[in-house]
């Protein structure tokens, strides 16, 4: 292996494991969805989560030449609704990864909500769809901790590594 980059499968797994962790936390603490949040022009945690899963789904749809779901049609009232959208995107991206004929270097042109019209290779769009959420989940972890919640570790290393022994925390 000459290139230490994450594979699409690894990136998809990290994103999905992180989303599952948030789904579990929000299922246990649904009140957190209404907590104030100033990340990406969202007023609440629920709205930020809508933004995260909307981006995943809309980019997955673009990659499959499906018209993107209208942003306002993506629900965010409950953890179940939010993460059903994530699961739809995850399924689309999983199928795409298994398609041996998919042209990852093909450029797509598309409209964004904030950056205007862009063009990018499919591989870049795929990576953005997944890393975008990872970045926002990290931001959201700070708000969760300030509210007394513990989202737990979300690091790729902690997901992918094997535990050899029990950590000795001083």
VEXBAVEX-488280 format. One line per field, with one value per atom (N, C-alpha, C): residue in three letters; atom name; x, y, z negated. Coordinates in pm, 1 decimal. Layout:
r	[Ala | ...]
a	[CA | ...]
xx	[X | ...]
yy	[Y | ...]
zz	[Z | ...]
//
This chain:
r	[Unk | Unk | Unk | Unk | Unk | Unk | Unk | Unk | Unk | Unk | Unk | Unk | Unk | Unk | Unk | Unk | Unk | Unk | Unk | Unk | Unk | Unk | Unk | Unk | Unk | Unk | Unk | Unk | Unk | Unk | Unk | Unk | Unk | Unk | Unk | Unk | Unk | Unk | Unk | Unk | Unk | Unk | Unk | Unk | Unk | Unk | Unk | Unk | Unk | Unk | Unk | Unk | Unk | Unk | Unk | Unk | Unk | Unk | Unk | Unk | Unk | Unk | Unk | Unk | Unk | Unk | Unk | Unk | Unk | Unk | Unk | Unk | Unk | Unk | Unk | Unk | Unk | Unk | Unk | Unk | Unk | Unk | Unk | Unk | Unk | Unk | Unk | Unk | Unk | Unk | Unk | Unk | Unk | Unk | Unk | Unk | Unk | Unk | Unk | Unk | Unk | Unk | Unk | Unk | Unk | Unk | Unk | Unk | Unk | Unk | Unk | Unk | Unk | Unk | Unk | Unk | Unk | Unk | Unk | Unk | Unk | Unk | Unk | Unk | Unk | Unk | Unk | Unk | Unk | Unk | Unk | Unk | Unk | Unk | Unk | Unk | Unk | Unk | Unk | Unk | Unk | Unk | Unk | Unk | Unk | Unk | Unk | Unk | Unk | Unk | Unk | Unk | Unk | Unk | Unk | Unk | Unk | Unk | Unk | Unk | Unk | Unk | Unk | Unk | Unk | Unk | Unk | Unk | Unk | Unk | Unk | Unk | Unk | Unk | Unk | Unk | Unk | Unk | Unk | Unk | Unk | Unk | Unk | Unk | Unk | Unk | Unk | Unk | Unk | Unk | Unk | Unk | Unk | Unk | Unk | Unk | Unk | Unk | Unk | Unk | Unk | Unk | Unk | Unk | Unk | Unk | Unk | Unk | Unk | Unk | Unk | Unk | Unk | Unk | Unk | Unk | Unk | Unk | Unk | Unk | Unk | Unk | Unk | Unk | Unk | Unk | Unk | Unk | Unk | Unk | Unk | Unk | Unk | Unk | Unk | Unk | Unk | Unk | Unk | Unk | Unk | Unk | Unk | Unk | Unk | Unk | Unk | Unk | Unk | Unk | Unk | Unk | Unk | Unk | Unk | Unk | Unk | Unk | Unk | Unk | Unk | Unk | Unk | Unk | Unk | Unk | Unk | Unk | Unk | Unk | Unk | Unk | Unk | Unk | Unk | Unk | Unk | Unk | Unk | Unk | Unk | Unk | Unk | Unk | Unk | Unk | Unk | Unk | Unk | Unk | Unk | Unk | Unk | Unk | Unk | Unk | Unk | Unk | Unk | Unk | Unk | Unk | Unk | Unk | Unk | Unk | Unk | Unk | Unk | Unk | Unk | Unk | Unk | Unk | Unk | Unk | Unk | Unk | Unk | Unk | Unk | Unk | Unk | Unk | Unk | Unk | Unk | Unk | Unk | Unk | Unk | Unk | Unk | Unk | Unk | Unk | Unk | Unk | Unk | Unk | Unk | Unk | Unk | Unk | Unk | Unk | Unk | Unk | Unk | Unk | Unk | Unk | Unk | Unk | Unk | Unk | Unk | Unk | Unk | Unk | Unk | Unk | Unk | Unk | Unk | Unk | Unk | Unk | Unk | Unk | Unk | Unk | Unk | Unk | Unk | Unk | Unk | Unk | Unk | Unk | Unk | Unk | Unk | Unk | Unk | Unk | Unk | Unk | Unk | Unk | Unk | Unk | Unk | Unk | Unk | Unk | Unk | Unk | Unk | Unk | Unk | Unk | Unk | Unk | Unk | Unk | Unk | Unk | Unk | Unk | Unk | Unk | Unk | Unk | Unk | Unk | Unk | Unk | Unk | Unk | Unk | Unk | Unk | Unk | Unk | Unk | Unk | Unk | Unk | Unk | Unk | Unk | Unk | Unk | Unk | Unk | Unk | Unk | Unk | Unk | Unk | Unk | Unk | Unk | Unk | Unk | Unk | Unk | Unk | Unk | Unk | Unk | Unk | Unk | Unk | Unk | Unk | Unk | Unk | Unk | Unk | Unk | Unk | Unk | Unk | Unk | Unk | Unk | Unk | Unk | Unk | Unk | Unk | Unk | Unk | Unk | Unk | Unk | Unk | Unk | Unk | Unk | Unk | Unk | Unk | Unk | Unk | Unk | Unk | Unk | Unk | Unk | Unk | Unk | Unk | Unk | Unk | Unk | Unk | Unk | Unk | Unk | Unk | Unk | Unk | Unk | Unk | Unk | Unk | Unk]
a	[N | CA | C | N | CA | C | N | CA | C | N | CA | C | N | CA | C | N | CA | C | N | CA | C | N | CA | C | N | CA | C | N | CA | C | N | CA | C | N | CA | C | N | CA | C | N | CA | C | N | CA | C | N | CA | C | N | CA | C | N | CA | C | N | CA | C | N | CA | C | N | CA | C | N | CA | C | N | CA | C | N | CA | C | N | CA | C | N | CA | C | N | CA | C | N | CA | C | N | CA | C | N | CA | C | N | CA | C | N | CA | C | N | CA | C | N | CA | C | N | CA | C | N | CA | C | N | CA | C | N | CA | C | N | CA | C | N | CA | C | N | CA | C | N | CA | C | N | CA | C | N | CA | C | N | CA | C | N | CA | C | N | CA | C | N | CA | C | N | CA | C | N | CA | C | N | CA | C | N | CA | C | N | CA | C | N | CA | C | N | CA | C | N | CA | C | N | CA | C | N | CA | C | N | CA | C | N | CA | C | N | CA | C | N | CA | C | N | CA | C | N | CA | C | N | CA | C | N | CA | C | N | CA | C | N | CA | C | N | CA | C | N | CA | C | N | CA | C | N | CA | C | N | CA | C | N | CA | C | N | CA | C | N | CA | C | N | CA | C | N | CA | C | N | CA | C | N | CA | C | N | CA | C | N | CA | C | N | CA | C | N | CA | C | N | CA | C | N | CA | C | N | CA | C | N | CA | C | N | CA | C | N | CA | C | N | CA | C | N | CA | C | N | CA | C | N | CA | C | N | CA | C | N | CA | C | N | CA | C | N | CA | C | N | CA | C | N | CA | C | N | CA | C | N | CA | C | N | CA | C | N | CA | C | N | CA | C | N | CA | C | N | CA | C | N | CA | C | N | CA | C | N | CA | C | N | CA | C | N | CA | C | N | CA | C | N | CA | C | N | CA | C | N | CA | C | N | CA | C | N | CA | C | N | CA | C | N | CA | C | N | CA | C | N | CA | C | N | CA | C | N | CA | C | N | CA | C | N | CA | C | N | CA | C | N | CA | C | N | CA | C | N | CA | C | N | CA | C | N | CA | C | N | CA | C | N | CA | C | N | CA | C | N | CA | C | N | CA | C | N | CA | C | N | CA | C | N | CA | C | N | CA | C | N | CA | C | N | CA | C | N | CA | C | N | CA | C | N | CA | C | N | CA | C | N | CA | C | N | CA | C | N | CA | C | N | CA | C | N | CA | C | N | CA | C | N | CA | C | N | CA | C | N | CA | C | N | CA | C | N | CA | C | N | CA | C | N | CA | C | N | CA | C | N | CA | C | N | CA | C | N | CA | C | N | CA | C | N | CA | C | N | CA | C | N | CA | C | N | CA | C | N | CA | C]
xx	[85.4 | 0.0 | 89.5 | 86.7 | 169.1 | 94.9 | -37.2 | -116.5 | -196.9 | -168.9 | -236.3 | -376.3 | -433.8 | -565.0 | -674.2 | -779.1 | -895.9 | -962.4 | -1011.4 | -1089.7 | -1231.6 | -1306.6 | -1446.6 | -1523.6 | -1495.1 | -1561.5 | -1529.5 | -1404.4 | -1364.8 | -1430.7 | -1433.0 | -1494.6 | -1644.7 | -1708.8 | -1851.3 | -1878.6 | -1794.4 | -1811.4 | -1794.5 | -1695.6 | -1672.5 | -1793.1 | -1839.9 | -1955.1 | -2076.4 | -2098.9 | -2216.5 | -2205.2 | -2088.2 | -2069.2 | -2091.3 | -2045.7 | -2064.5 | -2212.5 | -2281.8 | -2425.8 | -2501.8 | -2464.3 | -2531.3 | -2510.9 | -2392.2 | -2364.6 | -2455.2 | -2467.7 | -2554.0 | -2699.8 | -2740.5 | -2879.0 | -2909.9 | -2819.1 | -2839.1 | -2847.9 | -2757.2 | -2757.1 | -2887.4 | -2930.5 | -3051.6 | -3178.9 | -3174.8 | -3289.6 | -3305.0 | -3191.9 | -3193.8 | -3222.0 | -3188.0 | -3202.9 | -3269.7 | -3397.2 | -3463.4 | -3475.1 | -3469.1 | -3476.3 | -3358.4 | -3248.0 | -3129.2 | -3154.7 | -3250.1 | -3282.2 | -3327.9 | -3387.2 | -3436.9 | -3333.3 | -3215.7 | -3112.3 | -3066.8 | -3038.0 | -2989.5 | -2857.6 | -2843.4 | -2723.7 | -2699.7 | -2578.1 | -2547.7 | -2455.3 | -2441.2 | -2355.8 | -2433.8 | -2372.1 | -2431.1 | -2573.9 | -2590.6 | -2718.8 | -2836.6 | -2810.8 | -2919.9 | -2955.8 | -3081.2 | -3123.9 | -3125.1 | -3136.5 | -3142.0 | -3051.8 | -3026.0 | -2949.1 | -3022.0 | -3153.3 | -3231.1 | -3211.3 | -3206.5 | -3185.2 | -3044.3 | -2945.3 | -2810.3 | -2807.3 | -2872.9 | -2877.0 | -2951.0 | -3055.2 | -3123.0 | -3023.7 | -2944.3 | -2843.4 | -2744.3 | -2699.1 | -2601.7 | -2659.8 | -2776.9 | -2832.6 | -2886.8 | -2930.7 | -2975.5 | -2858.6 | -2743.8 | -2626.0 | -2588.9 | -2588.3 | -2556.4 | -2651.1 | -2780.4 | -2879.6 | -2874.9 | -2871.0 | -2874.8 | -2750.8 | -2633.2 | -2513.4 | -2519.0 | -2570.6 | -2587.4 | -2680.5 | -2787.1 | -2881.8 | -2815.7 | -2739.0 | -2669.6 | -2576.6 | -2505.7 | -2412.1 | -2482.8 | -2608.2 | -2684.2 | -2777.0 | -2753.1 | -2833.2 | -2982.5 | -3010.9 | -3147.4 | -3169.9 | -3283.6 | -3307.0 | -3296.8 | -3224.5 | -3208.1 | -3340.8 | -3361.0 | -3478.6 | -3480.1 | -3598.0 | -3611.2 | -3568.0 | -3480.7 | -3424.5 | -3535.0 | -3637.6 | -3743.9 | -3828.5 | -3816.8 | -3893.4 | -3821.6 | -3703.4 | -3625.2 | -3659.2 | -3723.4 | -3771.1 | -3658.6 | -3685.7 | -3584.2 | -3645.9 | -3769.1 | -3836.7 | -3793.0 | -3754.2 | -3713.6 | -3582.9 | -3515.7 | -3392.7 | -3424.3 | -3536.4 | -3573.1 | -3585.7 | -3657.7 | -3674.0 | -3539.0 | -3458.4 | -3328.9 | -3243.3 | -3234.2 | -3141.5 | -3200.1 | -3330.0 | -3385.8 | -3333.4 | -3320.5 | -3263.3 | -3117.6 | -3042.8 | -2903.7 | -2898.0 | -2985.0 | -2983.7 | -3013.4 | -3104.2 | -3131.2 | -3004.7 | -2936.6 | -2813.1 | -2707.2 | -2693.5 | -2594.1 | -2619.3 | -2744.8 | -2778.5 | -2741.0 | -2773.9 | -2740.9 | -2589.6 | -2515.3 | -2369.4 | -2306.4 | -2363.7 | -2313.6 | -2329.7 | -2445.2 | -2470.4 | -2374.6 | -2355.1 | -2264.2 | -2121.9 | -2076.8 | -1941.8 | -1925.2 | -2032.6 | -2022.8 | -2035.7 | -2067.3 | -2081.5 | -1943.5 | -1895.5 | -1761.5 | -1752.0 | -1865.2 | -1862.9 | -1876.4 | -1897.4 | -1917.5 | -1791.4 | -1809.5 | -1697.0 | -1672.3 | -1579.5 | -1552.7 | -1485.8 | -1420.5 | -1356.4 | -1447.8 | -1568.4 | -1665.1 | -1700.6 | -1701.6 | -1736.9 | -1887.5 | -1939.4 | -2080.2 | -2090.9 | -2189.1 | -2223.4 | -2351.0 | -2356.1 | -2472.6 | -2484.0 | -2605.5 | -2632.4 | -2620.9 | -2564.5 | -2559.7 | -2648.3 | -2681.2 | -2765.0 | -2688.2 | -2555.3 | -2479.0 | -2362.9 | -2312.6 | -2192.6 | -2219.8 | -2344.9 | -2377.2 | -2360.6 | -2332.2 | -2316.7 | -2170.2 | -2148.8 | -2014.5 | -2001.0 | -1876.8 | -1846.1 | -1734.2 | -1747.8 | -1646.6 | -1653.7 | -1540.9 | -1544.1 | -1631.9 | -1692.8 | -1780.8 | -1709.5 | -1581.4 | -1509.4 | -1500.7 | -1486.9 | -1480.7 | -1617.1 | -1721.7 | -1857.7 | -1886.7 | -1848.1 | -1866.0 | -1793.8 | -1668.5 | -1589.8 | -1650.3 | -1693.5 | -1753.6 | -1882.3 | -1964.1 | -2091.1 | -2068.2 | -1957.3 | -1929.6 | -1847.7 | -1746.9 | -1662.0 | -1733.7 | -1823.7 | -1903.0 | -1975.4 | -2038.2 | -2108.4 | -2013.5 | -1900.3 | -1801.3 | -1759.0 | -1735.6 | -1695.1 | -1804.2 | -1928.3 | -2037.2 | -2064.8 | -2052.5 | -2071.4 | -1967.3 | -1846.2 | -1742.3 | -1780.5 | -1833.3 | -1878.7 | -1993.1 | -2083.4 | -2199.5 | -2159.5 | -2049.6 | -2003.5 | -1973.8 | -1922.9 | -1896.0 | -2025.7 | -2126.8 | -2256.2 | -2314.2 | -2301.6 | -2353.4 | -2284.5 | -2153.6 | -2080.3 | -2120.7 | -2143.8 | -2187.2 | -2325.4 | -2403.6 | -2536.6 | -2532.6 | -2410.8 | -2396.2 | -2409.2 | -2407.9 | -2417.9 | -2280.2 | -2264.3 | -2136.6 | -2157.2 | -2124.3 | -2142.3 | -2041.4 | -1939.6 | -1838.3 | -1741.2 | -1641.5 | -1539.1 | -1593.5 | -1549.6 | -1590.4 | -1470.2 | -1352.1 | -1229.6 | -1224.5 | -1173.2 | -1157.0 | -1067.7 | -959.9 | -866.4 | -937.3 | -1022.9 | -1091.2 | -1195.6 | -1244.7 | -1338.2 | -1264.4 | -1150.5 | -1082.0 | -976.0 | -923.6 | -813.4 | -866.8 | -780.7 | -811.8 | -757.6 | -840.3 | -793.5 | -704.0 | -584.6 | -487.4 | -494.5 | -515.9 | -526.4 | -619.6 | -645.0 | -729.9 | -646.3 | -698.0 | -619.6 | -602.8 | -487.5 | -457.4 | -462.7 | -576.1 | -595.5 | -555.8 | -458.1 | -413.0 | -519.8]
yy	[-118.2 | 0.0 | 123.9 | 197.8 | 317.7 | 445.1 | 440.5 | 558.8 | 533.3 | 606.4 | 580.3 | 641.3 | 683.1 | 748.0 | 650.9 | 706.5 | 626.6 | 580.4 | 458.7 | 412.3 | 466.0 | 460.6 | 499.8 | 415.8 | 286.6 | 196.8 | 235.0 | 269.0 | 309.3 | 441.6 | 534.7 | 664.4 | 649.2 | 567.0 | 542.0 | 476.9 | 382.4 | 315.0 | 412.9 | 501.3 | 600.8 | 694.0 | 743.5 | 832.5 | 762.1 | 637.7 | 564.2 | 533.4 | 493.2 | 465.1 | 592.3 | 704.1 | 831.5 | 867.9 | 851.8 | 880.4 | 788.8 | 662.4 | 569.3 | 610.0 | 658.9 | 704.6 | 823.4 | 917.9 | 1033.7 | 992.0 | 897.5 | 849.3 | 792.8 | 712.6 | 654.3 | 763.4 | 859.2 | 967.1 | 1046.3 | 1080.0 | 1161.3 | 1082.7 | 952.3 | 869.4 | 869.4 | 871.1 | 876.8 | 1017.3 | 1119.0 | 1259.4 | 1341.5 | 1313.4 | 1385.3 | 1535.9 | 1577.4 | 1720.7 | 1798.7 | 1729.7 | 1795.6 | 1848.5 | 1790.8 | 1839.4 | 1985.0 | 2027.0 | 2165.1 | 2261.6 | 2210.8 | 2297.3 | 2400.9 | 2521.9 | 2626.5 | 2585.6 | 2624.2 | 2590.0 | 2699.4 | 2751.9 | 2858.7 | 2811.2 | 2680.5 | 2626.1 | 2624.3 | 2672.4 | 2677.7 | 2732.5 | 2848.9 | 2918.5 | 2837.0 | 2745.2 | 2666.9 | 2725.5 | 2719.9 | 2772.7 | 2667.6 | 2540.2 | 2431.0 | 2315.8 | 2226.6 | 2105.7 | 2025.0 | 2016.5 | 1944.1 | 2000.4 | 2132.7 | 2195.0 | 2168.3 | 2165.5 | 2130.7 | 1986.4 | 1897.1 | 1757.6 | 1742.6 | 1823.0 | 1823.1 | 1861.9 | 1964.1 | 2009.2 | 1897.2 | 1825.7 | 1718.1 | 1608.9 | 1558.6 | 1446.4 | 1490.9 | 1616.0 | 1667.2 | 1670.5 | 1716.6 | 1719.5 | 1578.3 | 1483.8 | 1345.0 | 1294.3 | 1311.7 | 1258.4 | 1330.3 | 1460.8 | 1536.6 | 1510.4 | 1495.4 | 1462.2 | 1318.3 | 1226.5 | 1087.6 | 1083.6 | 1160.5 | 1165.1 | 1224.2 | 1329.3 | 1388.1 | 1286.2 | 1209.5 | 1110.6 | 1003.7 | 978.2 | 877.1 | 940.6 | 1067.5 | 1141.2 | 1141.5 | 1144.3 | 1154.9 | 1298.6 | 1357.0 | 1494.6 | 1501.9 | 1599.9 | 1609.9 | 1637.5 | 1571.2 | 1594.1 | 1739.6 | 1799.7 | 1937.3 | 1945.7 | 2039.0 | 2054.7 | 2065.2 | 2143.8 | 2166.7 | 2041.6 | 1941.7 | 1817.5 | 1716.9 | 1751.3 | 1659.5 | 1686.9 | 1588.9 | 1611.8 | 1611.2 | 1679.2 | 1686.3 | 1697.4 | 1651.1 | 1661.5 | 1555.6 | 1437.3 | 1328.2 | 1266.7 | 1198.2 | 1127.8 | 1024.4 | 955.4 | 854.1 | 916.4 | 1027.6 | 1094.3 | 1136.9 | 1197.6 | 1247.8 | 1133.6 | 1027.7 | 922.0 | 824.5 | 830.6 | 759.2 | 824.5 | 956.0 | 1025.7 | 985.4 | 982.2 | 935.9 | 794.9 | 706.2 | 567.2 | 558.4 | 643.7 | 646.9 | 685.1 | 788.9 | 832.4 | 723.9 | 663.0 | 557.4 | 441.5 | 403.8 | 294.6 | 330.3 | 450.0 | 493.5 | 490.5 | 544.6 | 549.9 | 411.5 | 321.8 | 183.6 | 112.6 | 128.3 | 67.0 | 125.1 | 254.6 | 320.9 | 265.9 | 245.7 | 191.6 | 51.5 | -24.2 | -161.2 | -167.9 | -56.1 | -51.0 | -37.0 | -145.9 | -148.4 | -62.2 | -23.0 | 56.7 | 206.7 | 244.2 | 386.0 | 464.7 | 579.2 | 663.3 | 772.7 | 744.9 | 835.1 | 965.2 | 967.6 | 1090.8 | 1175.5 | 1126.2 | 1203.5 | 1330.1 | 1442.6 | 1569.8 | 1591.0 | 1637.5 | 1674.6 | 1824.4 | 1883.7 | 2023.1 | 2022.7 | 2109.1 | 2109.5 | 2244.6 | 2272.1 | 2392.6 | 2360.1 | 2453.8 | 2440.2 | 2548.4 | 2530.5 | 2629.4 | 2755.5 | 2744.0 | 2859.6 | 2901.2 | 2810.9 | 2842.3 | 2859.7 | 2860.4 | 2876.8 | 2747.0 | 2759.7 | 2643.7 | 2599.3 | 2468.7 | 2412.2 | 2294.1 | 2257.1 | 2134.2 | 2064.2 | 1933.1 | 1856.0 | 1709.8 | 1637.7 | 1494.1 | 1420.8 | 1313.0 | 1235.1 | 1191.4 | 1156.5 | 1112.1 | 1224.3 | 1347.3 | 1461.9 | 1484.6 | 1470.7 | 1487.3 | 1379.0 | 1255.2 | 1143.6 | 1173.0 | 1212.4 | 1241.0 | 1356.7 | 1460.2 | 1574.6 | 1533.7 | 1453.5 | 1411.7 | 1347.0 | 1276.5 | 1204.9 | 1287.7 | 1356.6 | 1435.4 | 1559.4 | 1614.3 | 1729.0 | 1697.7 | 1580.8 | 1541.3 | 1519.2 | 1455.3 | 1430.6 | 1563.6 | 1663.9 | 1795.6 | 1855.9 | 1852.4 | 1910.2 | 1829.2 | 1697.1 | 1616.3 | 1655.4 | 1683.5 | 1726.2 | 1860.1 | 1951.5 | 2078.7 | 2055.9 | 1968.7 | 1940.2 | 1876.8 | 1803.0 | 1739.2 | 1843.3 | 1958.3 | 2064.0 | 2111.4 | 2133.5 | 2177.7 | 2070.5 | 1944.6 | 1834.7 | 1833.6 | 1845.8 | 1845.3 | 1965.2 | 2081.8 | 2199.6 | 2178.5 | 2088.9 | 2056.2 | 1938.1 | 1890.2 | 1780.2 | 1641.8 | 1633.5 | 1504.9 | 1459.1 | 1330.1 | 1274.7 | 1195.3 | 1256.9 | 1185.3 | 1073.0 | 1067.0 | 962.0 | 991.3 | 906.5 | 929.2 | 905.0 | 989.5 | 976.3 | 966.1 | 956.7 | 953.2 | 828.8 | 847.0 | 733.4 | 626.8 | 669.1 | 574.9 | 484.1 | 542.7 | 463.9 | 369.9 | 401.9 | 313.0 | 199.1 | 229.5 | 133.2 | 49.0 | 98.7 | 27.6 | -85.6 | -180.6 | -289.2 | -252.3 | -272.7 | -248.2 | -364.3 | -332.3 | -434.0 | -453.7 | -343.7 | -354.0 | -244.1 | -241.6 | -140.3 | -15.4 | 101.9 | 223.2 | 254.2 | 305.8 | 347.0 | 499.9 | 551.0 | 696.2 | 746.4 | 838.5 | 889.7 | 972.9]
zz	[0.0 | 0.0 | 0.0 | 107.0 | 119.0 | 79.6 | 82.7 | 52.6 | -75.3 | -181.8 | -309.2 | -319.8 | -209.8 | -213.1 | -258.7 | -318.4 | -352.2 | -224.1 | -223.5 | -109.9 | -123.8 | -16.7 | -23.7 | -123.8 | -127.9 | -221.4 | -366.0 | -394.2 | -529.3 | -569.3 | -476.8 | -503.9 | -528.3 | -448.1 | -464.4 | -600.3 | -639.5 | -768.8 | -885.0 | -876.2 | -981.7 | -994.6 | -882.0 | -882.7 | -943.8 | -903.8 | -951.3 | -1100.9 | -1146.1 | -1289.2 | -1371.8 | -1321.5 | -1391.3 | -1396.2 | -1285.5 | -1282.4 | -1377.8 | -1383.5 | -1474.5 | -1620.1 | -1652.3 | -1788.2 | -1822.4 | -1728.8 | -1751.6 | -1759.5 | -1676.4 | -1681.5 | -1820.4 | -1873.0 | -2005.8 | -2113.3 | -2108.6 | -2207.8 | -2201.4 | -2079.8 | -2064.6 | -2092.8 | -2076.6 | -2115.7 | -2267.0 | -2337.3 | -2483.9 | -2536.6 | -2458.3 | -2501.5 | -2390.9 | -2361.1 | -2251.6 | -2275.5 | -2400.6 | -2431.6 | -2373.5 | -2347.7 | -2292.9 | -2151.8 | -2079.5 | -1944.8 | -1946.9 | -2056.3 | -2066.9 | -2124.0 | -2160.2 | -2218.5 | -2116.5 | -2163.4 | -2072.1 | -2006.7 | -1881.5 | -1804.9 | -1701.4 | -1698.2 | -1602.1 | -1489.5 | -1474.1 | -1369.2 | -1238.2 | -1133.4 | -999.1 | -1000.2 | -1046.8 | -1038.9 | -1090.9 | -1181.3 | -1237.7 | -1373.3 | -1407.0 | -1535.1 | -1644.8 | -1602.3 | -1699.5 | -1654.2 | -1747.8 | -1715.4 | -1608.7 | -1618.6 | -1517.4 | -1378.5 | -1367.4 | -1236.9 | -1183.8 | -1272.0 | -1226.8 | -1177.4 | -1249.4 | -1205.6 | -1073.0 | -1053.6 | -923.7 | -815.0 | -840.8 | -744.7 | -712.4 | -815.7 | -795.9 | -706.5 | -743.2 | -666.8 | -531.8 | -522.4 | -392.1 | -294.3 | -340.8 | -252.8 | -209.2 | -302.6 | -266.8 | -159.0 | -183.1 | -89.7 | 44.6 | 42.2 | 168.0 | 254.6 | 191.3 | 270.2 | 319.4 | 238.5 | 284.0 | 405.2 | 398.3 | 510.7 | 634.9 | 618.3 | 733.4 | 799.5 | 716.6 | 771.0 | 852.5 | 821.9 | 895.9 | 998.9 | 1027.8 | 1126.8 | 1093.4 | 964.1 | 914.4 | 870.6 | 901.8 | 855.0 | 702.7 | 652.1 | 506.2 | 436.2 | 324.4 | 240.8 | 197.4 | 198.4 | 153.4 | 6.1 | -21.2 | -156.1 | -261.0 | -232.1 | -330.3 | -354.8 | -269.6 | -286.6 | -376.4 | -422.8 | -506.6 | -652.9 | -719.5 | -856.4 | -959.8 | -1072.1 | -1178.1 | -1317.2 | -1331.8 | -1461.4 | -1560.9 | -1510.4 | -1600.3 | -1549.8 | -1640.0 | -1600.8 | -1493.6 | -1506.2 | -1406.6 | -1268.5 | -1258.0 | -1127.8 | -1069.9 | -1152.5 | -1106.6 | -1054.2 | -1130.8 | -1092.8 | -990.9 | -967.6 | -851.4 | -722.9 | -723.9 | -608.2 | -591.1 | -701.3 | -693.5 | -635.3 | -683.0 | -636.1 | -485.9 | -436.1 | -290.9 | -214.8 | -261.4 | -195.1 | -203.3 | -319.7 | -339.6 | -242.9 | -227.0 | -135.3 | 8.4 | 51.8 | 187.9 | 208.9 | 112.7 | 126.2 | 119.0 | 39.7 | 32.1 | 166.0 | 226.9 | 357.9 | 461.3 | 455.5 | 548.8 | 536.9 | 414.3 | 393.3 | 451.1 | 452.3 | 503.4 | 655.3 | 718.8 | 864.5 | 929.5 | 985.1 | 1045.6 | 1172.0 | 1227.8 | 1351.2 | 1325.3 | 1198.3 | 1169.0 | 1202.1 | 1265.0 | 1308.2 | 1203.5 | 1112.1 | 1000.6 | 1043.9 | 1158.8 | 1205.1 | 1293.2 | 1321.6 | 1400.3 | 1324.1 | 1394.1 | 1330.0 | 1335.3 | 1224.3 | 1215.5 | 1193.9 | 1255.3 | 1229.0 | 1146.8 | 1045.6 | 957.3 | 888.1 | 843.2 | 766.0 | 618.1 | 540.9 | 396.1 | 335.0 | 209.1 | 141.3 | 106.7 | 87.6 | 39.7 | 129.1 | 213.3 | 291.1 | 440.4 | 479.8 | 621.6 | 699.2 | 827.4 | 915.7 | 913.1 | 893.7 | 885.4 | 980.4 | 1006.6 | 1080.3 | 1005.8 | 989.3 | 917.9 | 961.0 | 951.8 | 980.1 | 877.9 | 920.0 | 832.4 | 704.6 | 713.2 | 593.8 | 490.3 | 534.5 | 443.1 | 378.1 | 456.3 | 402.9 | 299.9 | 329.4 | 236.0 | 104.3 | 114.4 | -6.0 | -84.4 | -14.5 | -82.4 | -153.9 | -89.6 | -149.2 | -285.6 | -300.2 | -424.9 | -523.8 | -477.6 | -568.2 | -620.7 | -542.8 | -584.7 | -715.9 | -721.5 | -842.6 | -959.3 | -932.4 | -1037.8 | -1101.9 | -1019.9 | -1073.2 | -1160.6 | -1112.6 | -1191.9 | -1318.4 | -1312.3 | -1433.1 | -1539.2 | -1496.3 | -1591.3 | -1655.3 | -1574.6 | -1630.8 | -1729.7 | -1692.5 | -1775.4 | -1909.3 | -1909.8 | -2033.2 | -2141.5 | -2101.6 | -2199.3 | -2263.2 | -2182.6 | -2236.3 | -2328.0 | -2288.3 | -2371.1 | -2507.7 | -2507.6 | -2635.3 | -2721.6 | -2659.2 | -2734.6 | -2796.6 | -2739.3 | -2791.0 | -2888.5 | -2919.2 | -3012.9 | -2951.2 | -2819.6 | -2750.9 | -2706.1 | -2691.8 | -2647.4 | -2518.3 | -2403.6 | -2277.0 | -2257.2 | -2341.9 | -2329.3 | -2216.5 | -2204.7 | -2101.9 | -1961.6 | -1870.1 | -1730.6 | -1638.0 | -1695.1 | -1616.2 | -1528.5 | -1409.2 | -1318.7 | -1381.4 | -1444.8 | -1506.1 | -1606.1 | -1689.4 | -1791.5 | -1731.1 | -1612.2 | -1545.1 | -1475.4 | -1416.6 | -1330.2 | -1400.4 | -1511.7 | -1578.4 | -1665.7 | -1691.1 | -1784.2 | -1921.3 | -2024.5 | -2160.6 | -2201.8 | -2251.1 | -2292.8 | -2444.1 | -2514.6 | -2660.5 | -2710.0 | -2838.1 | -2898.5 | -2925.0 | -2882.8 | -2906.1 | -3054.1 | -3087.6 | -3225.0 | -3228.5 | -3274.0 | -3277.7 | -3416.5 | -3421.7 | -3552.4 | -3621.6]
//
